[in-house]
Amino acid sequence: MSIEYPHPAYAAIAGETEEAKRSRKGRTSIGIGLLVVGALAAFGMVWLYMQYGSLIGTLSESERAEVVIFDALNVLFILALLGGGIWNIAARRSKAPAPPIAALALSGIGLALALINFLDALNVEGMRPNFFALFVYLGILVQAIRLVRAR
């Protein structure tokens, strides 16, 4: 009669609980959401420069400095979104709370900026602004809160 020894791969499969599966799926969805929002923000920035880049020469020195500072901060935020998305996807099997907390902070900042942009478009342009960014940031925020509270 032979004794069966457990294989190391079986322990990893059997050891994954329902909470670990939810955490992995939540971190994956947060990461993909941050990557999508970051890619859309980068595309939007490139599109704006294609439309209005030729007008930068008509601005005064102080207005040009303001545009440069705004764009530099926008690029940093886009890089933070993309980095946070990659970090959450890379750490999806981890139990570390730092990636969802970073996603929580990024989505909170993004939601506030998207809300300001939403209200600005409503007041200044008088048109119906895009709701997509608001809903994606809100979804990421809710998912990140759910993951952080599960600890």
N, C-alpha and C positions, 0 to 999 in steps of 0.2 A: 504494500500500500504506500503510495507516494503522498507527500504533503505539498500542497500548492502554496507557493510563496507569492505574496502580492507584488504585482509589477508596479514600479514607481509611477507609470503613466495612469494606472487605474486609480491611484490615490488622489491625483489631481482632479480627475473627472468626478469622482465620487465626493470629494471634499467641497465642491462648489455649491454653496447654498443658494436659495432663492434670492436672498438679499444681495449676494455677490453678483448674481446675474443682472439684477435691477441696477446695481451700481455700475457695472460694466456697460450696460446699454445706455444708462443716463450719461455717463462720461463720454461715450461715443457720440451721442446725439448733441451734447454740448459742444464737443470739438468740431463736429461737422457744421453746426450752426454758426460757430465763431468763424470758421473758415469761409463759409458762404457769405456772411456779412462783411468780412474783411475783403473778400474778392469783389463783392459788389461796391464797396466803398472805394476800392482802388480803381475799378472800372469807371465809377462816377467821377472821380477826380481827373482821370485821363480824359474823359468825355468833356468835362468842363473846360479843361485847358485847350482842347481842340476847338471848342466853341468860342471861348473868350480870351485865349492866350494872346492874340494879336492886340488886344486892348490894353495890355499891361504897360506898353510903352506910353500910353496917354495919361497914366497916373502920375501924381506928384511923388516926390521922394518919400514922404511920410506914408502915403497910401500904399506905395510899393513895398515899404518895409513891413507894413501891417499885413499885406498879402503874403509876403515871404514867411513871416512868423506863423500866420494861420496855417499855411501849407505845410510848414515843418512840423507843427503839432499834429496836423491831420495825418501826415506820413507816419509819425511815431505811433499814433493811435491805431492806424491800419496794421503796422508791424506788430503791435501788442495784441491785436485781435488774432492775427495769423499765428503768432507765437503761442498764445493761449489755446487756440484750437489744436495746434500740433501737440502741445503739452498734455491736453486732456485726452487726446487719442492715444498718445504714447503711454500715458499712465492709466489706461482704462482698467487694467488688472490690479492696480495698486490700491492700497487702502489709505494712502496719504490724503489728507484733507486740503492740501495747498492748491492743487489744480482746480477743483470746483470753487474754492474761495476766490482765486484769481479770476475765474470766469464770472463769478458773482459781481466782483468789482468792475470788471470790464463791461459786463452787460448793463450794470446800473449806470455807469458813465455814458454808455452808448444810448441807453433809453432816455436819459436826461437830454442828451444832445439831439436825439431824433425828435423828442417832444418839442424842444425849442425850434428845431427846423420846421416841424409840422405847424406850429403856431405862427411862425414867421411867414411861411408860405400862405397860410390862410389869411393873415392880416395884410401882408404887403401885396401879394399877387392876386388875391381874391379867387384863387382856384383851389380845387380839391387836391390836397397833397397825397403823396404815396403812403399808404398804411403798412406796406410790407415790412419795412425796417422796424416799425414800432412793434408789430406782432412777433417778429423773429427775436428781437431783444427781450420782449416780455416773456416769450417761451423759454429762452435761455435762462432768464432770471428766475423763473418759477422752477425750472429743472435744477438749477444750481442750489436754490434754497432747499429743495426737497432732498438733494444729496447731502448738503451740509447738515441738515437737521437729522438725517438718518444716523449720524455718528453718535 
